[in-house]
Amino acid sequence: MPLFSLLWVLLAFTFSGSGVAQRVIQDQPDISGQLGQLVTLNCRYATTWSYYYVFWYKLLPSGEMIYLIHQVSSGQNAKNGRYSVNIQKAQKSISLTISDLQLEDSAEYFCALSTYIKKKKENLPCNNLIWQLRLKIS
């Protein structure tokens, strides 16, 4: 794992603040898909927060973290290009669907939970981050 990625994970846990009771679970095994098809990645979470954001990111081989999409807990399911999410608030789960798979979709994916969104170009949550890396598309 690149040093930059390790720093992201370290920062996430360092700044988790009141996130002690919150967690993100990505227990889906590595999955594979074929070009042009779609794939769905699943993320479960535990939180006592009533209002929160769930984010999806992709880790590039260079170590750069790329924002894909986010979903507010009280909103309708979001869509951003080939990425769409389906949040099931009662089940505390969210799925990311990637349509029209491309070779560059082969990567590691992160799901993150936050009570706050920082309005910046990067769309990075900036507090109460909980990360768990488990998924790879090959």
Secondary structure, DSSP 4 states (H G I P E B T S, - for coil): --HHHHHHHHHHHHT-TTGGG-EEE--PPPB---TTS-EEEEEEEE---SS-EEEEEEE-TTS-EEEEEEEETTSPPPEETTEEEEEETTTTEEEEEE-S--GGG-SEEEEEEES----STT----SS-EEEEEEEB-
